[in-house]
Amino acid sequence: MKITDLRTSRVLVPFDEPLRTSIHRIESVGCVLVHLEGEDGVVGESYMFTLSGARLDVLDAMVHSLKQHAIGRDSAMSQRIWMDMWRDINCVGHKGVPIFALSAIDAACWDLHGKALGQPVARLLGGARDRVPAYASAGLWVSMSIPELQAQARGFIDQGFRAMKMRLGKKSAAEDAERVAAVREAIGPEIALMADANQGFSVNHAIRVGRAIEPYDLVWFEEPVQAYDLAGSARVAAEIDTPIASGETEYARYGFREMLRLGAADVLMPDLQRVGGISEFMKVAHMAEAEDVPISPHIFTEQSLQLCGAIANCEWAEHMPWFTALFNEQMELVDGDLIIPDRPGLGFTFDADAVARLAIPN
């Protein structure tokens, strides 16, 4: 379908109360919504986000600087559009804001193409499954007390989850281990448990924490050190038995190729807005599959579900409800699995009333 226009809108989604990780205090998420218009009124949709709405004007401007590569093109030519944008951002770099904008346009292009054909994106990419195990990610924060952690963990089970992720980041390894032990006690041995340090530890401290939490049978220990310290992450991975998960802050296939080369992670976690959109996500997923490394997408749950449905080495979907208010459709959790929508495109459409209610004035 021919792309006729690209427009954007900005929204701010507030949280009921601030969230805290080892390095963040988050009060809201701000989004730039991308609307890629095609013939006959069909619209491809995607979004970018920042914590607490910082620098949305920069992301918005970057998207508009690249729209020339999409207008007038056929949405079926997503790879051609992607390559032209990739070449265009060479002088400003293939990380950060330029990749955010490229990714959003690419995802909207795939959504438009799927809608034009009346097919879900997963099917266009080669379907692998119609459901995927999900872990609850919107809770178990560093700022919570042990009784609060245990109560919320039990609440996730009541909601139908069979897996959940908690955050680490206390001053001592012993305190973090105590909190992990308390959650494991609350949920029992059959529920899968992950832990995320959000890049908050030094290498040595990460190893101490990793060893301290090993008795509690975690699925993975996520981002123990700064994302740019691939050698440090590899050292942690070599020193502990719990698998290391990382990659949400990595960019494009070249960054993930280096992660694989160094053994920096046992599970790769591409983020849809940093990896380079759907086109690049698939390249990273197949590259990981060639090394027998599993994938678990970072956030963007609604739009990432189609990718979970298309790749054979996806083991988990992150259930993050931060953006549910923006969509007409809701995620469907059945027996601990998220259902891959069989609706056209990415399977979720922006709710115009919600967008208007949450809009940030230009």
C-alpha positions as CSV (number, residue, x, y, z in Angstrom):
1,M,0.0,0.0,0.0
2,K,1.3,3.4,-0.9
3,I,2.3,5.6,2.1
4,T,0.7,9.1,1.7
5,D,1.7,10.9,4.9
6,L,3.3,10.6,8.4
7,R,2.1,12.4,11.4
8,T,2.8,12.3,15.1
9,S,1.2,13.0,18.4
10,R,2.5,13.1,21.9
11,V,1.0,11.8,25.1
12,L,2.0,11.4,28.8
13,V,0.8,8.3,30.7
14,P,1.0,9.0,34.5
15,F,1.5,6.3,37.1
16,D,-0.6,6.0,40.2
17,E,2.6,6.3,42.3
18,P,6.3,6.6,41.4
19,L,8.3,3.4,40.7
20,R,11.9,2.9,41.8
21,T,14.6,0.6,40.4
22,S,18.3,0.5,41.3
23,I,18.9,3.6,39.1
24,H,15.4,5.0,38.2
25,R,12.6,6.9,39.8
26,I,9.8,6.9,37.3
27,E,6.6,8.9,37.6
28,S,5.2,8.5,34.1
29,V,6.0,7.4,30.5
30,G,5.9,9.9,27.6
31,C,5.2,8.7,24.1
32,V,5.6,9.9,20.6
33,L,2.9,8.1,18.6
34,V,3.6,7.6,14.9
35,H,0.7,7.4,12.4
36,L,1.8,6.3,8.9
37,E,-1.1,7.0,6.6
38,G,-1.8,4.9,3.5
39,E,-4.4,4.9,0.8
40,D,-8.0,4.3,1.5
41,G,-7.7,5.6,5.1
42,V,-5.6,2.7,6.4
43,V,-3.1,3.8,9.1
44,G,0.0,2.1,10.4
45,E,0.7,2.8,14.1
46,S,3.7,2.6,16.4
47,Y,5.3,4.6,19.3
48,M,8.4,5.5,21.1
49,F,8.6,6.3,24.8
50,T,10.9,7.9,27.3
51,L,10.7,7.8,31.1
52,S,8.8,10.7,32.6
53,G,8.4,12.2,29.1
54,A,11.9,13.6,28.8
55,R,13.1,14.8,25.4
56,L,9.9,13.9,23.4
57,D,10.4,16.9,21.2
58,V,13.8,15.5,20.2
59,L,12.3,12.2,19.2
60,D,9.4,13.9,17.4
61,A,11.7,16.0,15.4
62,M,13.9,13.0,14.4
63,V,10.9,11.1,13.1
64,H,9.9,14.0,10.9
65,S,13.4,14.3,9.6
66,L,13.2,10.8,8.3
67,K,9.6,10.7,6.9
68,Q,10.8,11.6,3.4
69,H,12.0,8.0,3.1
70,A,8.5,6.6,3.7
71,I,6.2,9.0,1.9
72,G,5.3,7.8,-1.6
73,R,6.7,4.4,-1.0
74,D,4.9,1.0,-0.9
75,S,4.6,-0.3,2.7
76,A,5.6,-3.7,1.3
77,M,9.1,-2.3,0.7
78,S,9.9,-2.0,4.4
79,Q,13.5,-3.2,3.9
80,R,14.2,-0.6,1.3
81,I,12.8,2.1,3.5
82,W,14.8,0.8,6.4
83,M,18.1,0.8,4.4
84,D,17.5,4.4,3.2
85,M,16.9,5.6,6.7
86,W,20.0,3.7,8.0
87,R,22.2,5.4,5.4
88,D,20.6,8.8,6.2
89,I,21.5,8.7,9.9
90,N,25.1,7.8,9.3
91,C,26.4,11.3,10.1
92,V,24.5,11.4,13.4
93,G,25.2,7.8,14.4
94,H,23.5,4.4,14.5
95,K,22.6,4.5,18.2
96,G,20.3,6.6,20.4
97,V,17.6,9.0,19.0
98,P,18.2,8.3,15.3
99,I,17.5,4.6,15.9
100,F,14.4,5.3,18.0
101,A,12.9,7.3,15.0
102,L,14.0,4.7,12.4
103,S,12.5,1.9,14.6
104,A,9.1,3.7,15.0
105,I,8.8,4.3,11.2
106,D,9.7,0.7,10.5
107,A,7.2,-0.7,13.0
108,A,4.4,1.5,11.6
109,C,5.3,0.4,8.1
110,W,4.9,-3.3,9.1
111,D,1.6,-2.5,10.8
112,L,0.3,-0.7,7.7
113,H,1.4,-3.5,5.5
114,G,-0.3,-6.1,7.6
115,K,-3.5,-4.1,7.7
116,A,-3.4,-3.6,4.0
117,L,-3.3,-7.3,3.5
118,G,-5.7,-8.2,6.3
119,Q,-3.0,-10.3,7.9
120,P,-1.2,-10.3,11.3
121,V,2.4,-9.4,11.1
122,A,3.5,-12.7,12.7
123,R,2.0,-14.5,9.8
124,L,3.7,-12.3,7.3
125,L,7.0,-13.0,9.1
126,G,6.4,-16.7,9.2
127,G,4.3,-17.8,12.3
128,A,5.8,-20.0,15.0
129,R,3.2,-20.0,17.7
130,D,-0.2,-18.5,18.7
131,R,0.7,-17.9,22.4
132,V,3.8,-17.3,24.5
133,P,4.6,-17.7,28.2
134,A,4.4,-14.3,29.9
135,Y,6.0,-12.9,33.1
136,A,4.5,-10.1,35.2
137,S,6.9,-7.2,35.1
138,A,4.9,-4.3,36.5
139,G,5.8,-4.7,40.1
140,L,8.1,-6.1,42.8
141,W,10.0,-2.8,42.9
142,V,13.1,-2.0,45.0
143,S,11.1,0.5,47.0
144,M,8.7,-2.1,48.3
145,S,8.9,-3.8,51.7
146,I,9.2,-7.6,52.0
147,P,5.5,-7.9,53.1
148,E,4.5,-5.8,50.1
149,L,6.6,-7.9,47.8
150,Q,5.1,-11.1,49.0
151,A,1.5,-9.7,48.8
152,Q,2.0,-8.5,45.3
153,A,3.7,-11.7,44.2
154,R,0.7,-13.7,45.4
155,G,-1.5,-11.2,43.6
156,F,0.2,-11.9,40.3
157,I,-0.5,-15.6,40.7
158,D,-4.2,-14.7,41.4
159,Q,-4.2,-12.8,38.1
160,G,-3.1,-15.9,36.3
161,F,0.6,-15.4,35.9
162,R,2.9,-18.3,36.2
163,A,6.1,-16.1,36.1
164,M,7.1,-12.8,37.4
165,K,10.1,-10.4,37.7
166,M,11.4,-8.6,40.7
167,R,13.9,-5.7,40.9
168,L,17.2,-5.8,42.9
169,G,19.3,-2.9,44.1
170,K,19.7,-2.8,47.9
171,K,23.0,-1.8,49.4
172,S,24.1,-5.3,50.3
173,A,24.0,-8.7,48.5
174,A,22.5,-10.2,51.7
175,E,19.6,-7.8,51.6
176,D,18.8,-8.5,48.0
177,A,19.1,-12.2,48.6
178,E,16.7,-11.9,51.6
179,R,14.1,-10.3,49.3
180,V,14.5,-12.9,46.6
181,A,14.1,-15.6,49.2
182,A,10.9,-14.0,50.6
183,V,9.3,-13.8,47.1
184,R,10.3,-17.4,46.4
185,E,8.7,-18.4,49.7
186,A,5.5,-16.6,48.8
187,I,5.1,-18.1,45.3
188,G,6.5,-21.6,45.8
189,P,8.8,-23.6,43.6
190,E,6.6,-24.0,40.6
191,I,6.3,-20.3,39.6
192,A,9.1,-18.9,37.5
193,L,11.0,-16.0,39.0
194,M,13.3,-13.5,37.3
195,A,15.4,-10.7,38.9
196,D,16.5,-7.4,37.4
197,A,19.4,-5.2,38.6
198,N,18.6,-2.5,36.0
199,Q,22.4,-2.0,35.4
200,G,22.9,-0.9,39.0
201,F,25.8,-3.0,40.1
202,S,29.6,-3.1,39.7
203,V,31.0,-6.4,38.3
204,N,32.2,-7.6,41.6
205,H,29.0,-6.7,43.4
206,A,26.9,-8.4,40.7
207,I,28.9,-11.6,41.1
208,R,28.3,-11.5,44.9
209,V,24.6,-10.9,44.4
210,G,24.4,-13.6,41.7
211,R,26.0,-16.2,43.9
212,A,23.7,-15.2,46.9
213,I,20.5,-15.7,44.9
214,E,21.5,-18.9,43.2
215,P,19.7,-21.1,45.7
216,Y,16.3,-19.6,44.6
217,D,16.2,-21.1,41.1
218,L,15.9,-17.9,39.0
219,V,15.1,-18.1,35.3
220,W,17.6,-15.2,34.8
221,F,19.5,-12.4,36.4
222,E,18.9,-9.4,34.2
223,E,21.3,-6.5,33.4
224,P,23.6,-6.9,36.4
225,V,26.0,-4.2,35.2
226,Q,26.0,-1.2,32.9
227,A,24.8,-2.1,29.4
228,Y,27.9,-0.8,27.7
229,D,30.1,-3.1,29.9
230,L,29.8,-6.2,27.7
231,A,33.1,-7.6,29.0
232,G,31.9,-7.1,32.6
233,S,28.5,-8.8,31.8
234,A,30.4,-11.7,30.3
235,R,32.5,-12.0,33.4
236,V,29.4,-12.2,35.6
237,A,27.9,-14.8,33.3
238,A,31.1,-16.9,33.6
239,E,31.1,-16.7,37.4
240,I,27.5,-17.7,38.3
241,D,25.2,-20.4,37.2
242,T,22.0,-18.3,36.8
243,P,21.6,-17.2,33.2
244,I,22.3,-13.6,32.4
245,A,19.7,-11.7,30.4
246,S,20.5,-8.4,28.7
247,G,20.2,-6.4,25.5
248,E,17.3,-3.9,26.1
249,T,19.8,-1.0,25.7
250,E,21.7,-2.4,22.8
251,Y,21.3,-1.2,19.2
252,A,21.0,-3.0,15.9
253,R,22.5,-6.3,14.8
254,Y,26.1,-5.1,15.3
255,G,25.6,-4.5,19.0
256,F,24.0,-7.9,19.5
257,R,26.6,-9.6,17.4
258,E,29.2,-8.3,19.8
259,M,27.2,-9.5,22.8
260,L,27.1,-13.0,21.3
261,R,30.8,-12.9,20.5
262,L,31.7,-12.0,24.1
263,G,29.2,-14.3,25.7
264,A,27.7,-11.2,27.5
265,A,24.3,-12.7,27.9
266,D,22.5,-16.1,27.9
267,V,19.2,-14.5,26.9
268,L,18.9,-11.6,24.5
269,M,16.3,-8.9,25.2
270,P,15.9,-6.7,22.1
271,D,13.9,-3.5,22.7
272,L,11.7,-2.6,19.7
273,Q,12.7,1.1,19.7
274,R,16.4,0.5,20.2
275,V,17.0,-2.6,18.1
276,G,16.0,-1.0,14.8
277,G,12.3,-1.8,14.5
278,I,10.7,-5.1,13.3
279,S,13.0,-5.5,10.3
280,E,16.1,-5.4,12.5
281,F,14.5,-7.3,15.4
282,M,14.1,-10.3,13.1
283,K,17.7,-10.2,12.0
284,V,18.8,-10.2,15.6
285,A,16.4,-13.0,16.5
286,H,17.7,-15.3,13.7
287,M,21.3,-14.5,14.5
288,A,20.6,-15.5,18.1
289,E,18.8,-18.7,17.0
290,A,21.9,-19.6,15.0
291,E,23.8,-19.6,18.3
292,D,21.0,-21.4,20.2
293,V,20.4,-18.3,22.3
294,P,16.8,-17.5,23.3
295,I,15.1,-14.2,22.9
296,S,12.7,-12.3,25.2
297,P,11.5,-8.9,23.9
298,H,11.8,-5.8,26.2
299,I,8.5,-4.1,27.1
300,F,6.4,-2.9,24.0
301,T,4.3,-5.9,24.9
302,E,1.4,-5.1,22.7
303,Q,3.5,-4.6,19.5
304,S,6.1,-7.1,20.4
305,L,3.6,-10.0,20.6
306,Q,3.6,-10.3,16.9
307,L,7.4,-10.9,17.0
308,C,6.9,-13.4,19.8
309,G,4.6,-15.2,17.4
310,A,7.1,-15.2,14.6
311,I,10.3,-16.4,16.1
312,A,11.0,-19.9,17.2
313,N,13.5,-19.0,19.9
314,C,11.3,-16.7,21.9
315,E,10.8,-18.1,25.4
316,W,9.1,-15.3,27.3
317,A,7.0,-12.2,26.7
318,E,7.3,-9.3,29.2
319,H,3.9,-8.3,30.3
320,M,4.2,-4.6,31.0
321,P,0.9,-2.7,31.2
322,W,2.3,0.8,31.1
323,F,0.8,1.5,27.7
324,T,-2.6,-0.3,27.9
325,A,-4.5,2.9,28.3
326,L,-3.4,3.9,24.7
327,F,-5.0,1.0,22.9
328,N,-8.6,-0.1,22.0
329,E,-7.7,-3.7,22.4
330,Q,-6.3,-5.4,25.5
331,M,-3.8,-8.2,26.0
332,E,-5.3,-11.6,26.7
333,L,-3.7,-13.8,29.4
334,V,-4.7,-17.5,29.4
335,D,-3.1,-20.1,31.7
336,G,0.0,-17.9,32.1
337,D,0.4,-17.3,28.3
338,L,-0.3,-14.2,26.3
339,I,-2.3,-14.9,23.2
340,I,-0.8,-13.7,19.9
341,P,-3.5,-11.6,18.3
342,D,-4.7,-12.7,14.9
343,R,-5.9,-9.2,14.0
344,P,-4.4,-7.5,11.0
345,G,-1.1,-5.7,11.4
346,L,0.4,-5.5,14.9
347,G,-3.0,-6.3,16.3
348,F,-3.5,-3.2,18.5
349,T,-4.8,0.2,17.5
350,F,-4.6,3.5,19.3
351,D,-7.8,4.7,21.2
352,A,-8.4,8.2,19.8
353,D,-10.3,9.2,23.0
354,A,-7.4,8.1,25.2
355,V,-4.9,9.8,23.0
356,A,-6.8,13.0,23.2
357,R,-7.2,12.8,27.0
358,L,-3.4,12.1,27.5
359,A,-2.2,14.5,24.9
360,I,0.7,16.9,25.5
361,P,0.1,20.2,23.8
362,N,2.6,21.0,21.1
